[in-house]
Amino acid sequence: MMHRRDMKKAHLLRQIVASLTDSLGVLEKAARASHEEATHESNKAESKYDTRGLEAAYLAGGQARQAKEILDAITLYEGLAIKDFAPGEPIDLTALVELDTDGIRSTYFIGPKNGGLEIEHQRKEILVITPQSPLGQNLMGRKAGQRWTAKIGGSTVRARARIKYDHRA
């Protein structure tokens, strides 16, 4: 049986997948345009120094690799098992964490990929972070309510995390 908070996280995951899907669509259009540019007759090299076609081909290749990474991330998020965190349990993948850093509150979702992705969820901005990011490394394994001092963004801050357990998660 899926708890109400898990349904909220499931909705958040769907929003992450939708955002990634939108990004993929934009990137695929750009990659097609770059490929057409690279193969268009007008970009045929006129001299050994004319690299327009080659540059467009490199761009198209890079965009194709980026599209593959986004597609892999979509697959990963679609198959991601939502963890139901019990009070006192350490922060881990799929935790929705509210962090109080020197009086400033921010909400983060610990995801496997695509850190930096911002999602608007229930009128609140949620930033996806990964366990590998500096902030993710600081949060992983910490327990809700635990206080600590950390270097974040070159500054030393006092932090306190709260895992969102309740129905508002």
C-alpha positions in Angstrom: 0.0 0.0 0.0 1.3 3.4 -0.9 1.3 6.0 1.8 0.0 9.5 1.1 3.5 11.0 1.4 4.8 8.4 -1.0 2.1 9.5 -3.5 3.4 13.1 -3.1 6.9 11.9 -3.8 5.6 9.8 -6.7 4.1 13.1 -8.1 7.5 14.8 -7.6 9.2 12.0 -9.5 6.7 12.4 -12.3 7.5 16.2 -12.4 11.2 15.4 -12.6 10.6 13.0 -15.5 8.4 15.6 -17.2 11.1 18.2 -16.9 13.8 15.9 -18.2 11.5 14.9 -21.1 11.0 18.6 -22.0 14.8 19.1 -21.9 15.2 16.0 -24.1 12.7 17.4 -26.6 14.5 20.7 -26.8 17.9 19.0 -27.1 16.7 16.6 -29.8 15.4 19.5 -31.9 18.8 21.3 -31.5 20.7 18.1 -32.4 18.6 17.6 -35.6 19.3 21.2 -36.6 23.0 20.8 -35.9 23.1 17.6 -37.9 21.4 19.3 -40.8 23.9 22.1 -40.5 26.8 19.7 -40.5 25.6 17.8 -43.6 24.2 20.7 -45.6 25.8 21.3 -48.9 26.5 24.9 -48.1 28.8 23.8 -45.3 31.1 21.8 -47.5 34.7 22.9 -46.8 35.9 25.4 -49.3 39.5 25.2 -48.1 41.5 23.2 -45.5 40.9 26.0 -43.1 37.1 26.0 -43.4 35.8 24.0 -40.4 32.1 25.0 -40.3 30.9 21.5 -41.2 33.3 19.8 -38.8 32.3 22.2 -35.9 28.6 21.5 -36.6 29.3 17.8 -36.6 31.1 18.0 -33.2 28.2 20.0 -31.8 25.7 17.4 -33.1 27.7 14.6 -31.6 27.9 16.4 -28.2 24.1 17.0 -28.3 23.5 13.4 -29.1 25.6 12.3 -26.1 23.8 14.7 -23.8 20.4 13.5 -25.1 21.5 9.9 -24.3 22.4 11.0 -20.8 19.0 12.6 -20.3 17.3 9.5 -21.7 19.2 7.3 -19.2 18.2 9.7 -16.4 14.5 9.4 -17.4 14.8 5.6 -17.3 16.5 5.8 -13.9 13.9 8.1 -12.4 11.0 6.1 -13.9 12.3 3.0 -12.1 13.3 4.6 -8.9 11.9 3.0 -5.8 10.6 5.6 -3.3 11.8 5.0 0.2 9.5 5.5 3.1 11.7 7.1 5.7 10.9 6.4 9.4 11.6 9.1 12.0 15.2 9.0 13.0 16.3 7.2 9.9 19.4 8.6 8.1 19.0 10.7 4.9 19.5 8.6 1.8 18.4 8.4 -1.9 14.8 9.7 -2.5 14.7 11.7 0.7 12.9 15.0 0.6 14.9 17.2 2.9 14.2 20.6 4.3 17.5 22.2 5.3 17.8 25.2 7.6 21.2 26.9 6.9 21.8 29.9 9.1 18.0 30.6 9.2 17.5 30.1 5.4 15.2 27.2 4.5 15.6 25.2 1.3 14.1 22.0 0.1 16.1 19.3 -1.6 15.3 15.9 -3.2 18.1 13.4 -3.1 18.1 11.9 -6.6 20.5 9.6 -8.4 21.2 12.0 -11.3 20.6 15.5 -12.7 21.6 17.5 -9.7 20.7 21.1 -10.1 17.3 20.4 -11.7 14.8 22.8 -10.1 11.2 21.6 -9.7 8.2 23.6 -8.6 6.2 21.2 -6.4 3.2 22.3 -4.3 4.2 26.0 -4.6 7.6 25.2 -3.3 10.9 25.2 -5.2 12.7 21.9 -4.8 16.3 21.4 -6.0 17.4 17.9 -7.0 20.8 17.1 -5.6 22.9 13.9 -5.9 24.7 12.1 -3.1 28.0 13.0 -5.0 27.5 16.7 -4.8 29.1 18.6 -1.9 25.8 19.3 -0.3 24.6 15.7 -0.9 27.8 14.4 0.7 27.1 16.7 3.7 23.5 15.4 4.0 23.9 11.6 3.3 23.7 9.6 6.6 22.6 12.6 8.7 19.5 12.3 10.7 16.6 14.7 10.9 17.1 17.4 13.5 20.9 16.8 13.6 22.9 20.0 13.7 26.3 20.5 12.2 28.7 23.0 10.8 29.9 22.7 7.2 31.7 24.6 4.5 29.1 25.3 1.7 29.9 27.6 -1.1 33.1 28.7 0.5 31.4 29.8 3.7 31.1 28.0 7.0 27.4 27.6 7.9 25.4 26.0 10.7 22.9 23.6 9.3 20.0 21.5 10.5 18.1 19.0 8.3 14.6 17.8 8.5 13.3 14.9 6.4 9.8 15.6 5.2 7.8 12.7 6.7 4.3 14.1 6.9 1.5 14.4 4.4 2.8 17.8 3.2 6.0 16.1 1.8 
